Structures are given as structure tokens and as C-alpha cells.
Amino acid sequence: MPVLNVNGTGIDFAFYEVKAKDMSLAELHFAVRDCEKTARMWPGELNESLYHDEGAVYSKELRKRLRNTDREVQQLWVAAEEMFEWISRLPEQHRPHRSVELEWLKAISEIR
């Protein structure tokens, strides 16, 4: 019997929005990627939609903040995203540890 996906409630979205406002750019970026990755790992499972919903809220907050940054910082974030996309295609044993990725993102966010 297939499991139905459950979407986030209004309370879930309010919680995610409050949480997102307290996160740095690096934390938001990391959370968006983590939600997407987790949702892909559990296709068709009960919480898949919840992870998509949570990631969407964080992504919205990230886009809103990036829209208000300098063009140079935006370009740096785009370059970082391209680098992380390239890294994600590497075999697992050749990828840097996730903590290294988070440190890179923190360094980029401190440029502001």
C-alpha cells in the first residue's frame, strides 16, 4: 500500500519562517541543500513533502536576502553554488567533508 505524502501545516510554515529569520546566509544555504537531499533520499515517504516545504521556506528567505546584497556578493554566491554542484558530482570518496563546505559558506557570508 503506498504511503501518502503529508504537506506542512500553517504552524509548520510559521515555525520554518521564524527559524529562517535567525539563520545566517551560510546556514540557510546549507539547510536548503540538506532538505533537498533528504527529500530525494525518501521519495514517496511520509515526510518527503515536509522536507520540500521546509526547504522552500529557507530558499525563499535566502533569495530575499541575496536580492538585498551587493552584486559582488551575489556573484560570489553564484560561483560557490556552481562549485558545490561540481563537487556533488564527484565520487563520495573525493568530496570534502560537509563541515568543510559549511565553513566555506560561512566565510562567504561574512564578506557582507
C-alpha positions as CSV (number, residue, x, y, z in Angstrom):
1,M,0.0,0.0,0.0
2,P,1.5,3.4,-1.0
3,V,2.2,5.9,1.7
4,L,0.6,9.4,1.2
5,N,2.8,12.4,1.5
6,V,1.9,15.0,4.2
7,N,2.3,18.7,3.4
8,G,3.4,21.2,6.0
9,T,0.6,22.9,8.0
10,G,0.4,26.6,8.7
11,I,2.1,26.0,12.0
12,D,5.0,24.2,10.3
13,F,5.4,27.1,7.8
14,A,5.3,29.7,10.6
15,F,8.0,27.7,12.5
16,Y,10.2,27.4,9.5
17,E,9.8,31.2,8.7
18,V,10.8,32.2,12.3
19,K,13.7,29.7,12.2
20,A,14.8,31.0,8.8
21,K,15.0,34.6,10.0
22,D,17.5,33.6,12.7
23,M,19.8,31.8,10.3
24,S,22.9,33.2,8.5
25,L,23.2,33.1,4.7
26,A,25.5,30.0,5.1
27,E,23.1,28.2,7.4
28,L,20.2,28.9,5.0
29,H,22.1,27.7,2.0
30,F,23.2,24.6,3.9
31,A,19.6,24.0,5.1
32,V,18.1,24.3,1.6
33,R,20.6,21.8,0.2
34,D,20.1,19.4,3.2
35,C,16.3,19.5,2.8
36,E,16.5,18.8,-0.9
37,K,18.9,15.9,-0.4
38,T,16.8,14.4,2.4
39,A,13.6,14.6,0.3
40,R,15.4,12.9,-2.6
41,M,16.5,10.1,-0.3
42,W,12.9,9.3,0.8
43,P,10.8,9.5,-2.4
44,G,7.2,8.7,-1.7
45,E,7.7,8.5,2.0
46,L,5.5,10.3,4.6
47,N,7.9,13.2,5.2
48,E,9.1,13.8,1.7
49,S,6.7,16.7,1.2
50,L,7.5,18.2,4.6
51,Y,11.2,18.4,3.6
52,H,10.3,20.0,0.3
53,D,8.1,22.6,2.2
54,E,10.8,23.3,4.7
55,G,13.4,23.7,2.0
56,A,11.1,26.1,0.1
57,V,10.7,28.4,3.1
58,Y,14.5,28.5,3.6
59,S,15.1,29.1,-0.1
60,K,12.6,31.9,-0.2
61,E,14.4,33.6,2.7
62,L,17.8,33.1,1.1
63,R,16.6,34.6,-2.2
64,K,15.1,37.6,-0.3
65,R,18.4,38.3,1.5
66,L,20.5,37.8,-1.6
67,R,18.3,40.2,-3.5
68,N,19.4,42.9,-0.9
69,T,23.1,42.2,-1.2
70,D,25.8,43.8,-3.3
71,R,26.3,42.5,-6.8
72,E,29.8,41.2,-6.0
73,V,28.5,39.1,-3.1
74,Q,25.7,37.7,-5.3
75,Q,28.3,36.7,-7.9
76,L,30.4,35.1,-5.2
77,W,27.4,33.1,-4.1
78,V,26.6,32.0,-7.7
79,A,30.3,30.9,-8.1
80,A,30.0,29.0,-4.8
81,E,26.8,27.2,-5.9
82,E,28.5,26.2,-9.1
83,M,31.5,24.8,-7.2
84,F,29.2,22.9,-4.8
85,E,27.3,21.5,-7.8
86,W,30.5,20.3,-9.3
87,I,31.6,18.8,-6.0
88,S,28.3,16.9,-5.7
89,R,29.1,15.1,-8.9
90,L,32.4,13.8,-7.6
91,P,32.6,10.2,-6.2
92,E,31.9,10.2,-2.5
93,Q,35.4,9.4,-1.5
94,H,36.7,12.5,-3.3
95,R,34.3,15.0,-1.8
96,P,35.3,17.3,1.1
97,H,33.6,16.7,4.4
98,R,30.3,18.6,4.9
99,S,31.8,20.6,7.7
100,V,34.4,22.0,5.2
101,E,31.5,23.0,2.8
102,L,29.8,24.8,5.7
103,E,33.0,26.6,6.6
104,W,33.3,27.8,3.0
105,L,29.7,29.1,3.1
106,K,30.3,30.9,6.4
107,A,33.4,32.6,5.0
108,I,31.4,33.8,2.0
109,S,28.6,35.1,4.2
110,E,31.0,37.0,6.4
111,I,32.1,39.1,3.4
112,R,28.9,41.1,3.7
